[in-house]
Amino acid sequence: MKSFYFCKTDIGTITIAENNGVVTHILLGEHILGGYEKRKSDTITKACSEIDEYLNGRRKSFDISFDFENGTDFQKSVWHALCTIPYGQTVSYSDIACMIDAPKAVRAVGAAIGKNPIFIVVPCHRVIGKNGSLTGFAYGVDLKKKLLDIESENSERKG
């Protein structure tokens, strides 16, 4: 059964959607998703809890199952590449393009990252400009900086 619900967090409301126990969307803001029923499920509750722990510096990786329900093969390859970026580290858009064997597709990589349907868990915020600038983030550069700061502060902690 496809369901979605809203989760209140330190960075605002997040919409979490799932299909048969697998997260399909995590989006900043309140989004009504067609074909989904507004209903809180165990999967959504767990995802909300893990995101809250991440935002409070108590979680570095996620245990929830997720899958990309929609997207082109190219977009999915980019999103899967995002999942390989370690907590507290950043890579450039061109690094991602090289990771997926499309070194000249930097702009297309940026466009795919901008459509990432699973915010935070699929860490699009860890992608920065080649010169180190915090460019391009669907939810604004201030939030990107906040997420990177959370990781920077907590990656220095032992354990």
QUIQUIGI-V625101 format. One record per residue. N is the residue number from 1. SS is DSSP state (@ for helix, = for strand, . for the rest). PHI is phi as a letter, one per 20 degrees, with the letter a starting at -180 (none if undefined). D_CENTER is the distance of its C-alpha to the mean C-alpha in Angstrom with 2 decimals. Layout:
n & ss & phi & d_center
N & SS & PHI & D_CENTER
N & SS & PHI & D_CENTER
This chain:
n & ss & phi & d_center
1 & . & none & 22.62
2 & = & e & 19.72
3 & = & b & 18.85
4 & = & b & 16.60
5 & = & b & 17.01
6 & = & e & 16.14
7 & = & c & 15.06
8 & = & e & 16.49
9 & = & c & 14.74
10 & . & f & 15.85
11 & . & d & 13.72
12 & = & o & 14.97
13 & = & f & 14.68
14 & = & c & 11.55
15 & = & e & 12.29
16 & = & d & 11.52
17 & = & c & 13.26
18 & = & b & 14.71
19 & = & c & 17.43
20 & . & l & 19.95
21 & . & n & 17.91
22 & = & c & 14.80
23 & = & f & 11.56
24 & = & d & 11.11
25 & = & b & 9.15
26 & = & c & 7.24
27 & = & c & 8.42
28 & = & f & 10.01
29 & . & o & 13.71
30 & . & e & 16.01
31 & . & c & 15.81
32 & . & e & 18.56
33 & . & d & 17.63
34 & . & f & 20.70
35 & . & n & 21.88
36 & . & d & 20.14
37 & = & e & 22.24
38 & = & f & 21.37
39 & . & a & 21.79
40 & . & e & 20.36
41 & . & c & 20.11
42 & @ & f & 19.95
43 & @ & f & 16.58
44 & @ & f & 15.17
45 & @ & f & 17.12
46 & @ & f & 15.81
47 & @ & f & 12.09
48 & @ & f & 13.13
49 & @ & f & 15.17
50 & @ & f & 12.68
51 & @ & f & 10.28
52 & @ & f & 13.65
53 & @ & f & 14.71
54 & @ & f & 11.78
55 & @ & f & 12.52
56 & . & e & 16.13
57 & . & m & 15.98
58 & . & d & 17.06
59 & . & b & 14.25
60 & . & d & 12.95
61 & . & b & 11.63
62 & . & d & 10.85
63 & . & d & 13.70
64 & . & f & 12.54
65 & . & e & 13.09
66 & = & b & 10.81
67 & . & b & 11.91
68 & . & e & 11.49
69 & . & f & 14.35
70 & . & c & 14.87
71 & . & p & 14.69
72 & . & f & 17.21
73 & @ & g & 17.82
74 & @ & f & 16.96
75 & @ & g & 13.51
76 & @ & f & 12.86
77 & @ & f & 14.33
78 & @ & f & 12.03
79 & @ & f & 8.83
80 & @ & f & 10.85
81 & @ & f & 11.84
82 & @ & g & 8.49
83 & . & f & 8.69
84 & . & e & 12.04
85 & . & f & 11.41
86 & . & f & 12.93
87 & . & g & 12.10
88 & . & n & 13.93
89 & . & d & 14.37
90 & . & c & 13.64
91 & = & c & 14.67
92 & = & e & 15.93
93 & @ & g & 15.34
94 & @ & f & 18.65
95 & @ & f & 17.65
96 & @ & f & 14.98
97 & @ & g & 17.78
98 & @ & f & 20.15
99 & @ & f & 17.99
100 & . & d & 18.11
101 & . & m & 21.80
102 & . & c & 21.57
103 & . & f & 22.50
104 & . & e & 23.82
105 & . & e & 20.84
106 & @ & f & 18.99
107 & @ & f & 18.95
108 & @ & f & 17.79
109 & @ & f & 14.90
110 & @ & g & 14.02
111 & @ & f & 14.47
112 & @ & f & 12.28
113 & @ & f & 9.32
114 & @ & f & 10.23
115 & . & d & 10.04
116 & . & g & 6.62
117 & . & e & 7.15
118 & = & c & 4.47
119 & . & g & 2.68
120 & . & m & 3.10
121 & . & f & 4.18
122 & . & e & 3.36
123 & . & f & 4.20
124 & @ & f & 5.43
125 & @ & f & 7.24
126 & @ & e & 9.33
127 & = & d & 11.04
128 & = & c & 14.24
129 & . & f & 17.56
130 & . & g & 20.15
131 & . & e & 22.28
132 & . & n & 19.74
133 & . & f & 19.07
134 & . & e & 15.91
135 & . & e & 15.92
136 & . & l & 13.91
137 & . & b & 10.90
138 & . & g & 10.63
139 & . & d & 10.99
140 & . & n & 13.60
141 & @ & f & 14.50
142 & @ & f & 15.62
143 & @ & f & 12.31
144 & @ & g & 10.91
145 & @ & f & 14.10
146 & @ & f & 13.83
147 & @ & f & 10.62
148 & @ & f & 12.35
149 & @ & f & 15.53
150 & @ & g & 14.41
151 & @ & f & 13.58
152 & @ & f & 16.77
153 & @ & f & 18.88
154 & @ & e & 17.90
155 & @ & f & 17.90
156 & . & f & 21.55
157 & . & f & 22.46
158 & . & e & 24.15
159 & . & n & 23.29
